[in-house]
């Protein structure tokens, strides 16, 4: 796989060595079990796969390349390049500005842009409508377009499905940039609908089976349907694609459920005429992260820590998986670890930041799971590990203790 030129500030000494060792031992990623690394009287349990994915490293490389190659030009990010506050803050420190927030709200009007300005499209991509607005201003959006190739793969598959008469069922969050971008493209070629989860898919299945009225259907999926969607016409032949940051297993579960629905409606002999097999649209990194996180669930630990931006979809799904078994803290960095007794953690269910006391248990040895989302630099995970070790071993040399992990 391609090696990207990512700033050294995002690289790590601790996690880098762990990942290199695992890659040498298991180059084909056949073993998704976690590895254990003892530092002092703490055992850190580290998953096989986590952190920056291909799409994120590609976006970071192109963004810093844009800065280096255009020292005298105004450079804009369409919106957050990835969902990590430290990375976005660092880019802004070079003078980059956001044109929109993550919800698509305008921060700087497009009318102020000129042909000389540089606009970076984020890893999530953007809508056709926004692309047209920028091109009409004469802005070059191709040179530094960081759209993830796996997102583009979903777009290309959607186009083929539409050409073959399928209605597109998009598994994603309606407000997410990537889902908005995919929806804008799929609606160009085919009727489209967005489902958030399996519960919402049940409503779609009830519509296919004639269990709910047309009015109920349109009310439920308000603003999640293409403009020309027809209830009696567009539920007969479907294909499921996804927002790549959603859990791959959940996308597959939705596709399998809809397949069973179509069998109930049309019979097993006709199933190929009513639903497409779209497993090839699942992102490899999402698959790997999920498999590695499930591998963590096989371990015994005092608690788990997930590091990443609070608006990161893929990171929140790692939290969902881990909290099935462990007390799980979701932090954006080591600064949320306030002391040995206090930690700030993001509650994904209430969408609030909460303070917990008695953070590090008064016991030895400690067993701690540490992982991170696809937009989190390994250096931030390093910082979290160093902070925990320093709090648990306040009277010892951190660097001396960290030498043990190399062995």
N, C-alpha and C positions, 0 to 999 in steps of 0.2 A: 504494500500500500504506500502511496505517496507520503514523503516526509515533508511537513510544512515548516516554513520559517516563522516560528512563533517567538515573540520577545522572551528573552531569558527570564524576565520577572515572573512569567507564568510557569516556568519549569520548576522542578523540585529535586531536592537531594534525597528525601526519605522515600516518597511515593515512586519517584523515578526508578530507584534501585529495586523496589518491590516489583514494579511492573516489568522491568527488564528481566528479572529473574523468572517471573512467571511465563514471559514470552519465550524464553529459552527452553523452559521445561515443557511448555505446551503451545507450540507455535500455531497449531490449527484450532485452538480454543475448544478442545474436546472435554476438558475438565473445568466445570463451572463451580467447583467447590471453593470455599474461602481458604485463605492462608492465615496462619497465626504468627505474630511477631512480638517477641517479648522485649519490653523496654523497662528496666528496673523491675518493679513489682506490678506492672500492667501488661496484660496480653491484649494487643490490638488485633482484631479480626477484620481482615481486609478482603473485599470481594475480588473475583477474577477480573471483572470489567467495570469501569466507572470513569467519570471525568470526561474531558474533552472528546468529542466524537469527530469524525471526518468533516462534517458540515461546519462545525464550530471552528475548527482549526483553519479550514479554508476561508471562513469569513474573517477571522482575526488576521490572517496573513494578508488578504487583499485590503483590509482597512488600513493597516499600518503601511502597506505599499502605497496606498493613495496619499497618505501623509508625506511619505518620503519623496514621492515623485511630483508633488504639487505644492512646493513651499510658499508660493506667492498667490495661491488661489483660495477662495472660500470653499470649505469642504463641509458637506452636510451628511448626516445620517438620516435616512427617511424616518426611522424610529429606532428604538433600542436594537443594536446590532445582534445581541443575544440577550437572554434574560439573566444577566449577572451584573449587579451594580458596580462592582470593582472594575470590571472590564470596561463598562460604559463610561465610568468616571475617568478612567485613564485616557480613553479616547477623547473625552471632552477637555481634558487638561492640555491637549494639543491644539485646542481651538475649534474642534468639531462641534457642530450644533445639531440638535434634533429638529426635524421639520414637523413631526407628529409625536404624540404619546402612543403607548401600546394599544389604546382603544381607538386610534384613528383620529383623535381630536387634533386640530391644526394648532401648532405652536408658532410656526413661521409661515406666512402665506406663500403659496407657490408663485404668486404674481411678483414677488420680490426677487425671484431667481433669474439669472442670466445664462447665456450660452457658455460663459466662462466658468461657471460654478461646477463643482464636483458633487454629485449625489451618489451615496452608497446605498444600494438596496440591501436590506438585512438578510440573514440566513433563512428567515421564514418566507421570503419572497414578498410580493405585494399584489394588489388587484390589477386587473387590466385597466380599470378606470383611472387609477392613479398613474400607471405607466403612461397612458395616453395624455394625461394632464402634463406630465413632466416632459414628454417628447414634444408636445405642442409648444412648450416654452423653449425648445431647442436644447434641452439639457441632455447630455450624454449619460444614459443610465446603464450602458452595457459594459463599459470598461471595468467598473468596480461593482458589478452585480455579484453579491455574495450568496445568492440563493442556493441552498443546499441541493446537490444533485439528486438526493433521495426524495426531496420535495418535488423536484421537477419530474422525477419518475412517476410519482402519483398523478401529476398533471397530465403527462403523456398517456398514461393508462386510462385516465378519465376520458380523454379525447377519443381514444379507440373504442371505449365502451359506448360513448355517445353516438359515434358513427354507426355502431352496430345495433342501435335502437334501445339501449339500456337506459333506465332511469338511475341516476347516481345517488347512492346513499353514502353520505360523508359522516364518518365517525369522528366527531371533534367537538370543541367548544366554540359556540357561535361567535363569541367575542374575540377569539384568538386570531392574531394576524395571519397565521398560516391557514387556518380554516377559511377566513375571509378571502384569502388569495385563491385557494382551491375552489371555493364556491363561485367566485367570479369567472373562473375558467370553465368549470363544469356546466354552468348555466348557459354558456355560449353555445354548447354543443348538445345539451340534453336536459330534460327535466331533472331537478336536483332537490335533495332534502338533507338536512343536517340532523343527526341524532346524537345526543350527549352520552348516553349509556344504555345498558340493557333494558332498564325500566322504560326509557323513552322508545326503545326499539319495540317493546311490547305493544305500544300504542300503534306503531306503524304496522305491526303484524295483525293487530285487530282490524285495521283498515283494509289490509289485503284480504282478510278472511270475511269481510263484510259484517264485522261485529260492532262497528261504530258508524255513526252517520258522517256524511261529508262535512257537515257543519262542525261537528266535534273535531274532526281531523284538522280542518283548516284553522280552527281556534287554537288547537294545541300546538301546531307547528307555525304559528304566526311569526313572520320574519325569518323563518328557517326553510322556506320553499322558494323555488324559482318562480318568477312572475307568471309564467304561462302554465303552471302545474295544473293538470286536469285529473281529478279524483278517479274518474271512470276509465281513463286511458293509461295513466302513468304508474300504476302499481302492478303491472303484469310481467314486467321484465326488468330486473334490477342487477346492479353490481355495487359491491361495498368497497369503498376506499377510505383512507384514514388521514387524520392529522398525525404526522409521524411522531409527535411527542406523547401521544396517548399510549397506554399499555398495549403492546402487540397482542397479548393474550385476550384482552378485552375486545379488540377489533375482531379477532378470530371467533370469539364467542358470539359476537353480534352476527357475523357472517353465517356461522353454523346455525344459529337460531332462525335466521331468515330463510336459510336453506330448508330447514324442517317445515317452516311455514309454507313455503312454496310447494313442498311435497304434499302437505295436507290439502293445498288448494288444487294442484294440478296432477298429482301422482308422481311416483318416482321415475317412471319412464319418460316423462316430459320435463324433468328438472333442468336439463341443459338448455332448454329454450326459455327458461324463466329466471335463472340466476347464474352469474359468471363467477368463476374461481379467481379471486384476486389476492391470493396469498403472496404473490410476487410484489405487491406494493408495500409490504411491511418493512420498515427500516431496520437494517441489520443492527445498528447501535441500540435501538430500543429493545430488540430481541435479546441482544447480549446483556444489556443492563438488567433486564427483567430476569433472565436466567441466572445471572450472577447474584441478584438480590434474593431470589428464591433459594440459592445455595447458602446464603447467610442464615436463612431460617432453620437450617439443619444444626446450627450451633447453639451453645449455651453462652449467654452474655448477661451482664448486669444491666446494660442499656445500649441503645444505638444512637449514633449521631449522624445526621444527614446534612451535608453542607451544600448550599446553593441559594440562588436568588429566590425570593418569596413569590415572585410572579412566574417562576419556571414551572411549566406544566409537567415535564418529565421528572423533575425533582420531587414534586408533590406526589407523584405516583410511587416513587421509591419509598416515601414516608408511609403511604397507604399500605404498602406491602409489609414493611417492617413492623408497623404498630399492631399488626395482627398478633405478634408474639412478644415484642419487646417494648419497654418504655422507650419512646423515640423522641429525640430532641431535633428540631429542624432549625438550623442556624445559618445565617448568611456568611459567617466568618468567625474567627477566634475572638473578636471584640464582644460577641454575645456571651462569652464565658466570662462573667463578671468577677467571680472568685471561686474558691473551692466549694462554697456553699450555694452560689447563685448562678443561674443561667437564664438568658432570655431565649425563648423558643416560639416559633410561629405555629399557631394552631390552624391547620388547613381547613378545618370544619367550620370554625367561627371566623376565620380570616382575621385573627387578632394576634398581637405579640404579647406573650405572657411570661411572667417571671416565676421560676421555680426555685425553691430552696432545697438544701440538702442534696445538691447536685452530685458530688462525688461521694459514694458510700464510704463509711469508715470501716473498710475491710481490706484485706490483702489475701491473695492477689486479686486485682480487678480484671474483669474481662469486658472489653468495650468494642463494639462494632463501629467502624467508621467508613462512610462512603460519601459519594457526591453525585450531583447531577451532571448532565452532558455539557452544560455551559459553565462549569466550575473549574478553574485552574487547579492543577495538582499542588501548586505552591500554597494555596489557601488551605488545603487538607493538611499539608506539612505544618502550617501555622497552628492549626487546631490541635494536632498531635503534640507539638512542642508545648503549647499552653497547658494541656492536661498533664503532661509529664512534669512540668515545672511546678504545678500546683500540688501534685501528689508527692513530689520529691523536692521540697523547697530548699533543702540544705545540701543538695548534690549538684554537680556539674551537669547541665543538660546535654552539652556536646559529648561528654564522656558516656552518658547513658545512651545517647542516640547511636554511638558507635556499635552498640550491641546488635542493632537491627541490620547492620551491614553483614555481620557474621551470620 
